[in-house]
Structures are given as structure tokens and as C-alpha cells.
Amino acid sequence: MNFEPENYSRRALLWFAAVIDIAGWVAVIVVTWGICKLIEWWTA
């Protein structure tokens, strides 16, 4: 297997950053949804 370490690490870093970004947005959406459900349940 022949690959350039610099290019590989850069691509891995970008992929890692993208995963963190997506995970962050998913967490925000889940927390927001959870709070809304809690308020609905609390006021019901």
C-alpha cells in the first residue's frame, strides 16, 4: 500500500472535523427536541 502520509493525515483530519461537526449538530437537535418534549410533558 503506497500513500502519502501528509495527504492521508490531512484527509483524516478533515473527516474527523466533519464527524465532530455533524455530531455537534445532532446533539443540539436532540437536546432541543428533548427540552421541547419535557416542556410538553410538564405543561400537559
PDB file of N, H, CA, C and O in Angstrom:
ATOM      1  N   MET A   1       0.844  -1.198   0.000  1.00  0.00           N
ATOM      2  CA  MET A   1       0.000   0.000   0.000  1.00  0.00           C
ATOM      3  C   MET A   1       0.878   1.247   0.000  1.00  0.00           C
ATOM      4  O   MET A   1       1.682   1.456   0.909  1.00  0.00           O
ATOM      5  N   ASN A   2       0.714   2.059  -1.020  1.00  0.00           N
ATOM      6  H   ASN A   2       0.061   1.889  -1.758  1.00  0.00           H
ATOM      7  CA  ASN A   2       1.540   3.252  -1.149  1.00  0.00           C
ATOM      8  C   ASN A   2       0.655   4.503  -1.035  1.00  0.00           C
ATOM      9  O   ASN A   2      -0.232   4.722  -1.861  1.00  0.00           O
ATOM     10  N   PHE A   3       0.900   5.294  -0.033  1.00  0.00           N
ATOM     11  H   PHE A   3       1.620   5.116   0.638  1.00  0.00           H
ATOM     12  CA  PHE A   3       0.155   6.548   0.132  1.00  0.00           C
ATOM     13  C   PHE A   3       1.046   7.597   0.800  1.00  0.00           C
ATOM     14  O   PHE A   3       2.011   7.268   1.488  1.00  0.00           O
ATOM     15  N   GLU A   4       0.703   8.848   0.584  1.00  0.00           N
ATOM     16  H   GLU A   4      -0.082   9.115   0.025  1.00  0.00           H
ATOM     17  CA  GLU A   4       1.472   9.938   1.172  1.00  0.00           C
ATOM     18  C   GLU A   4       0.938  10.229   2.577  1.00  0.00           C
ATOM     19  O   GLU A   4      -0.241  10.546   2.731  1.00  0.00           O
ATOM     20  N   PRO A   5       1.776  10.127   3.589  1.00  0.00           N
ATOM     21  CA  PRO A   5       1.312  10.326   4.970  1.00  0.00           C
ATOM     22  C   PRO A   5       0.686  11.698   5.204  1.00  0.00           C
ATOM     23  O   PRO A   5      -0.300  11.825   5.929  1.00  0.00           O
ATOM     24  N   GLU A   6       1.266  12.720   4.585  1.00  0.00           N
ATOM     25  H   GLU A   6       2.068  12.618   3.996  1.00  0.00           H
ATOM     26  CA  GLU A   6       0.761  14.089   4.771  1.00  0.00           C
ATOM     27  C   GLU A   6      -0.662  14.212   4.239  1.00  0.00           C
ATOM     28  O   GLU A   6      -1.549  14.738   4.912  1.00  0.00           O
ATOM     29  N   ASN A   7      -0.864  13.717   3.015  1.00  0.00           N
ATOM     30  H   ASN A   7      -0.144  13.290   2.468  1.00  0.00           H
ATOM     31  CA  ASN A   7      -2.178  13.776   2.383  1.00  0.00           C
ATOM     32  C   ASN A   7      -3.190  12.960   3.180  1.00  0.00           C
ATOM     33  O   ASN A   7      -4.329  13.382   3.378  1.00  0.00           O
ATOM     34  N   TYR A   8      -2.758  11.786   3.632  1.00  0.00           N
ATOM     35  H   TYR A   8      -1.833  11.442   3.471  1.00  0.00           H
ATOM     36  CA  TYR A   8      -3.639  10.895   4.390  1.00  0.00           C
ATOM     37  C   TYR A   8      -4.074  11.543   5.706  1.00  0.00           C
ATOM     38  O   TYR A   8      -5.258  11.550   6.040  1.00  0.00           O
ATOM     39  N   SER A   9      -3.107  12.087   6.449  1.00  0.00           N
ATOM     40  H   SER A   9      -2.144  12.081   6.178  1.00  0.00           H
ATOM     41  CA  SER A   9      -3.410  12.685   7.748  1.00  0.00           C
ATOM     42  C   SER A   9      -4.320  13.907   7.584  1.00  0.00           C
ATOM     43  O   SER A   9      -5.192  14.162   8.414  1.00  0.00           O
ATOM     44  N   ARG A  10      -4.102  14.654   6.502  1.00  0.00           N
ATOM     45  H   ARG A  10      -3.393  14.447   5.827  1.00  0.00           H
ATOM     46  CA  ARG A  10      -4.923  15.832   6.239  1.00  0.00           C
ATOM     47  C   ARG A  10      -6.366  15.416   5.953  1.00  0.00           C
ATOM     48  O   ARG A  10      -7.307  16.021   6.466  1.00  0.00           O
ATOM     49  N   ARG A  11      -6.529  14.381   5.133  1.00  0.00           N
ATOM     50  H   ARG A  11      -5.764  13.890   4.717  1.00  0.00           H
ATOM     51  CA  ARG A  11      -7.861  13.884   4.799  1.00  0.00           C
ATOM     52  C   ARG A  11      -8.550  13.321   6.046  1.00  0.00           C
ATOM     53  O   ARG A  11      -9.739  13.557   6.262  1.00  0.00           O
ATOM     54  N   ALA A  12      -7.802  12.580   6.859  1.00  0.00           N
ATOM     55  H   ALA A  12      -6.836  12.388   6.684  1.00  0.00           H
ATOM     56  CA  ALA A  12      -8.331  12.008   8.097  1.00  0.00           C
ATOM     57  C   ALA A  12      -8.768  13.121   9.048  1.00  0.00           C
ATOM     58  O   ALA A  12      -9.806  13.024   9.702  1.00  0.00           O
ATOM     59  N   LEU A  13      -7.961  14.177   9.113  1.00  0.00           N
ATOM     60  H   LEU A  13      -7.118  14.257   8.581  1.00  0.00           H
ATOM     61  CA  LEU A  13      -8.278  15.322   9.970  1.00  0.00           C
ATOM     62  C   LEU A  13      -9.557  16.013   9.519  1.00  0.00           C
ATOM     63  O   LEU A  13     -10.407  16.354  10.342  1.00  0.00           O
ATOM     64  N   LEU A  14      -9.696  16.220   8.202  1.00  0.00           N
ATOM     65  H   LEU A  14      -9.006  15.943   7.533  1.00  0.00           H
ATOM     66  CA  LEU A  14     -10.903  16.842   7.651  1.00  0.00           C
ATOM     67  C   LEU A  14     -12.131  15.981   7.934  1.00  0.00           C
ATOM     68  O   LEU A  14     -13.187  16.493   8.304  1.00  0.00           O
ATOM     69  N   TRP A  15     -11.984  14.671   7.756  1.00  0.00           N
ATOM     70  H   TRP A  15     -11.126  14.255   7.455  1.00  0.00           H
ATOM     71  CA  TRP A  15     -13.072  13.729   8.010  1.00  0.00           C
ATOM     72  C   TRP A  15     -13.459  13.766   9.481  1.00  0.00           C
ATOM     73  O   TRP A  15     -14.643  13.785   9.819  1.00  0.00           O
ATOM     74  N   PHE A  16     -12.450  13.776  10.358  1.00  0.00           N
ATOM     75  H   PHE A  16     -11.489  13.760  10.083  1.00  0.00           H
ATOM     76  CA  PHE A  16     -12.663  13.834  11.803  1.00  0.00           C
ATOM     77  C   PHE A  16     -13.401  15.116  12.189  1.00  0.00           C
ATOM     78  O   PHE A  16     -14.325  15.083  13.003  1.00  0.00           O
ATOM     79  N   ALA A  17     -12.992  16.242  11.604  1.00  0.00           N
ATOM     80  H   ALA A  17     -12.242  16.269  10.944  1.00  0.00           H
ATOM     81  CA  ALA A  17     -13.638  17.528  11.864  1.00  0.00           C
ATOM     82  C   ALA A  17     -15.089  17.510  11.400  1.00  0.00           C
ATOM     83  O   ALA A  17     -15.967  18.036  12.083  1.00  0.00           O
ATOM     84  N   ALA A  18     -15.344  16.905  10.239  1.00  0.00           N
ATOM     85  H   ALA A  18     -14.631  16.477   9.684  1.00  0.00           H
ATOM     86  CA  ALA A  18     -16.707  16.804   9.707  1.00  0.00           C
ATOM     87  C   ALA A  18     -17.582  15.959  10.621  1.00  0.00           C
ATOM     88  O   ALA A  18     -18.736  16.305  10.873  1.00  0.00           O
ATOM     89  N   VAL A  19     -17.042  14.864  11.113  1.00  0.00           N
ATOM     90  H   VAL A  19     -16.105  14.583  10.908  1.00  0.00           H
ATOM     91  CA  VAL A  19     -17.784  13.982  12.029  1.00  0.00           C
ATOM     92  C   VAL A  19     -18.133  14.724  13.319  1.00  0.00           C
ATOM     93  O   VAL A  19     -19.261  14.628  13.803  1.00  0.00           O
ATOM     94  N   ILE A  20     -17.177  15.458  13.874  1.00  0.00           N
ATOM     95  H   ILE A  20     -16.260  15.536  13.481  1.00  0.00           H
ATOM     96  CA  ILE A  20     -17.407  16.242  15.091  1.00  0.00           C
ATOM     97  C   ILE A  20     -18.478  17.302  14.840  1.00  0.00           C
ATOM     98  O   ILE A  20     -19.350  17.522  15.681  1.00  0.00           O
ATOM     99  N   ASP A  21     -18.408  17.959  13.677  1.00  0.00           N
ATOM    100  H   ASP A  21     -17.699  17.780  12.994  1.00  0.00           H
ATOM    101  CA  ASP A  21     -19.374  18.987  13.304  1.00  0.00           C
ATOM    102  C   ASP A  21     -20.786  18.407  13.235  1.00  0.00           C
ATOM    103  O   ASP A  21     -21.725  18.976  13.791  1.00  0.00           O
ATOM    104  N   ILE A  22     -20.931  17.270  12.549  1.00  0.00           N
ATOM    105  H   ILE A  22     -20.168  16.807  12.098  1.00  0.00           H
ATOM    106  CA  ILE A  22     -22.233  16.611  12.418  1.00  0.00           C
ATOM    107  C   ILE A  22     -22.730  16.149  13.790  1.00  0.00           C
ATOM    108  O   ILE A  22     -23.898  16.342  14.128  1.00  0.00           O
ATOM    109  N   ALA A  23     -21.841  15.542  14.576  1.00  0.00           N
ATOM    110  H   ALA A  23     -20.893  15.385  14.302  1.00  0.00           H
ATOM    111  CA  ALA A  23     -22.211  15.064  15.912  1.00  0.00           C
ATOM    112  C   ALA A  23     -22.676  16.226  16.791  1.00  0.00           C
ATOM    113  O   ALA A  23     -23.616  16.082  17.572  1.00  0.00           O
ATOM    114  N   GLY A  24     -22.019  17.367  16.662  1.00  0.00           N
ATOM    115  H   GLY A  24     -21.255  17.484  16.028  1.00  0.00           H
ATOM    116  CA  GLY A  24     -22.405  18.557  17.419  1.00  0.00           C
ATOM    117  C   GLY A  24     -23.803  19.027  17.062  1.00  0.00           C
ATOM    118  O   GLY A  24     -24.599  19.340  17.947  1.00  0.00           O
ATOM    119  N   TRP A  25     -24.111  19.079  15.765  1.00  0.00           N
ATOM    120  H   TRP A  25     -23.464  18.825  15.046  1.00  0.00           H
ATOM    121  CA  TRP A  25     -25.447  19.485  15.319  1.00  0.00           C
ATOM    122  C   TRP A  25     -26.503  18.495  15.762  1.00  0.00           C
ATOM    123  O   TRP A  25     -27.586  18.891  16.194  1.00  0.00           O
ATOM    124  N   VAL A  26     -26.196  17.194  15.660  1.00  0.00           N
ATOM    125  H   VAL A  26     -25.317  16.872  15.309  1.00  0.00           H
ATOM    126  CA  VAL A  26     -27.131  16.149  16.106  1.00  0.00           C
ATOM    127  C   VAL A  26     -27.411  16.310  17.600  1.00  0.00           C
ATOM    128  O   VAL A  26     -28.560  16.206  18.030  1.00  0.00           O
ATOM    129  N   ALA A  27     -26.371  16.562  18.391  1.00  0.00           N
ATOM    130  H   ALA A  27     -25.438  16.647  18.042  1.00  0.00           H
ATOM    131  CA  ALA A  27     -26.522  16.758  19.832  1.00  0.00           C
ATOM    132  C   ALA A  27     -27.418  17.959  20.126  1.00  0.00           C
ATOM    133  O   ALA A  27     -28.289  17.882  20.993  1.00  0.00           O
ATOM    134  N   VAL A  28     -27.213  19.066  19.416  1.00  0.00           N
ATOM    135  H   VAL A  28     -26.506  19.129  18.712  1.00  0.00           H
ATOM    136  CA  VAL A  28     -28.028  20.276  19.599  1.00  0.00           C
ATOM    137  C   VAL A  28     -29.495  19.981  19.291  1.00  0.00           C
ATOM    138  O   VAL A  28     -30.383  20.373  20.048  1.00  0.00           O
ATOM    139  N   ILE A  29     -29.746  19.286  18.176  1.00  0.00           N
ATOM    140  H   ILE A  29     -29.025  18.968  17.562  1.00  0.00           H
ATOM    141  CA  ILE A  29     -31.112  18.951  17.770  1.00  0.00           C
ATOM    142  C   ILE A  29     -31.766  18.033  18.801  1.00  0.00           C
ATOM    143  O   ILE A  29     -32.916  18.247  19.184  1.00  0.00           O
ATOM    144  N   VAL A  30     -31.038  17.016  19.247  1.00  0.00           N
ATOM    145  H   VAL A  30     -30.104  16.842  18.936  1.00  0.00           H
ATOM    146  CA  VAL A  30     -31.568  16.063  20.233  1.00  0.00           C
ATOM    147  C   VAL A  30     -31.894  16.767  21.549  1.00  0.00           C
ATOM    148  O   VAL A  30     -32.952  16.527  22.130  1.00  0.00           O
ATOM    149  N   VAL A  31     -31.003  17.626  22.022  1.00  0.00           N
ATOM    150  H   VAL A  31     -30.144  17.821  21.550  1.00  0.00           H
ATOM    151  CA  VAL A  31     -31.220  18.359  23.274  1.00  0.00           C
ATOM    152  C   VAL A  31     -32.426  19.287  23.146  1.00  0.00           C
ATOM    153  O   VAL A  31     -33.265  19.343  24.045  1.00  0.00           O
ATOM    154  N   THR A  32     -32.516  20.018  22.026  1.00  0.00           N
ATOM    155  H   THR A  32     -31.835  19.972  21.296  1.00  0.00           H
ATOM    156  CA  THR A  32     -33.647  20.921  21.783  1.00  0.00           C
ATOM    157  C   THR A  32     -34.957  20.147  21.764  1.00  0.00           C
ATOM    158  O   THR A  32     -35.931  20.552  22.399  1.00  0.00           O
ATOM    159  N   TRP A  33     -34.983  19.037  21.040  1.00  0.00           N
ATOM    160  H   TRP A  33     -34.192  18.708  20.524  1.00  0.00           H
ATOM    161  CA  TRP A  33     -36.166  18.179  20.953  1.00  0.00           C
ATOM    162  C   TRP A  33     -36.534  17.642  22.333  1.00  0.00           C
ATOM    163  O   TRP A  33     -37.707  17.618  22.705  1.00  0.00           O
ATOM    164  N   GLY A  34     -35.531  17.214  23.083  1.00  0.00           N
ATOM    165  H   GLY A  34     -34.578  17.234  22.781  1.00  0.00           H
ATOM    166  CA  GLY A  34     -35.739  16.690  24.435  1.00  0.00           C
ATOM    167  C   GLY A  34     -36.343  17.731  25.363  1.00  0.00           C
ATOM    168  O   GLY A  34     -37.246  17.415  26.137  1.00  0.00           O
ATOM    169  N   ILE A  35     -35.863  18.965  25.299  1.00  0.00           N
ATOM    170  H   ILE A  35     -35.129  19.222  24.670  1.00  0.00           H
ATOM    171  CA  ILE A  35     -36.390  20.058  26.124  1.00  0.00           C
ATOM    172  C   ILE A  35     -37.841  20.346  25.747  1.00  0.00           C
ATOM    173  O   ILE A  35     -38.690  20.533  26.618  1.00  0.00           O
ATOM    174  N   CYS A  36     -38.119  20.379  24.443  1.00  0.00           N
ATOM    175  H   CYS A  36     -37.429  20.227  23.735  1.00  0.00           H
ATOM    176  CA  CYS A  36     -39.493  20.606  23.965  1.00  0.00           C
ATOM    177  C   CYS A  36     -40.429  19.522  24.482  1.00  0.00           C
ATOM    178  O   CYS A  36     -41.529  19.826  24.945  1.00  0.00           O
ATOM    179  N   LYS A  37     -40.013  18.275  24.412  1.00  0.00           N
ATOM    180  H   LYS A  37     -39.120  18.028  24.037  1.00  0.00           H
ATOM    181  CA  LYS A  37     -40.824  17.151  24.894  1.00  0.00           C
ATOM    182  C   LYS A  37     -41.039  17.268  26.396  1.00  0.00           C
ATOM    183  O   LYS A  37     -42.136  17.002  26.888  1.00  0.00           O
ATOM    184  N   LEU A  38     -40.002  17.664  27.129  1.00  0.00           N
ATOM    185  H   LEU A  38     -39.111  17.880  26.729  1.00  0.00           H
ATOM    186  CA  LEU A  38     -40.088  17.818  28.578  1.00  0.00           C
ATOM    187  C   LEU A  38     -41.087  18.915  28.935  1.00  0.00           C
ATOM    188  O   LEU A  38     -41.893  18.745  29.849  1.00  0.00           O
ATOM    189  N   ILE A  39     -41.038  20.043  28.217  1.00  0.00           N
ATOM    190  H   ILE A  39     -40.383  20.181  27.474  1.00  0.00           H
ATOM    191  CA  ILE A  39     -41.971  21.154  28.442  1.00  0.00           C
ATOM    192  C   ILE A  39     -43.402  20.708  28.131  1.00  0.00           C
ATOM    193  O   ILE A  39     -44.327  20.997  28.890  1.00  0.00           O
ATOM    194  N   GLU A  40     -43.576  20.004  27.010  1.00  0.00           N
ATOM    195  H   GLU A  40     -42.824  19.770  26.393  1.00  0.00           H
ATOM    196  CA  GLU A  40     -44.902  19.488  26.639  1.00  0.00           C
ATOM    197  C   GLU A  40     -45.445  18.573  27.732  1.00  0.00           C
ATOM    198  O   GLU A  40     -46.611  18.670  28.116  1.00  0.00           O
ATOM    199  N   TRP A  41     -44.590  17.685  28.227  1.00  0.00           N
ATOM    200  H   TRP A  41     -43.643  17.606  27.916  1.00  0.00           H
ATOM    201  CA  TRP A  41     -44.994  16.732  29.267  1.00  0.00           C
ATOM    202  C   TRP A  41     -45.296  17.471  30.569  1.00  0.00           C
ATOM    203  O   TRP A  41     -46.244  17.130  31.276  1.00  0.00           O
ATOM    204  N   TRP A  42     -44.480  18.491  30.885  1.00  0.00           N
ATOM    205  H   TRP A  42     -43.709  18.768  30.310  1.00  0.00           H
ATOM    206  CA  TRP A  42     -44.612  19.249  32.127  1.00  0.00           C
ATOM    207  C   TRP A  42     -45.907  20.069  32.136  1.00  0.00           C
ATOM    208  O   TRP A  42     -46.587  20.149  33.159  1.00  0.00           O
ATOM    209  N   THR A  43     -46.245  20.678  30.987  1.00  0.00           N
ATOM    210  H   THR A  43     -45.693  20.612  30.156  1.00  0.00           H
ATOM    211  CA  THR A  43     -47.426  21.553  30.912  1.00  0.00           C
ATOM    212  C   THR A  43     -48.707  20.784  30.598  1.00  0.00           C
ATOM    213  O   THR A  43     -49.795  21.348  30.716  1.00  0.00           O
ATOM    214  N   ALA A  44     -48.612  19.527  30.207  1.00  0.00           N
ATOM    215  H   ALA A  44     -47.728  19.069  30.112  1.00  0.00           H
ATOM    216  CA  ALA A  44     -49.785  18.724  29.843  1.00  0.00           C
ATOM    217  C   ALA A  44     -50.667  18.481  31.070  1.00  0.00           C
ATOM    218  O   ALA A  44     -51.702  17.824  30.965  1.00  0.00           O
TER     219      ALA A  44
END
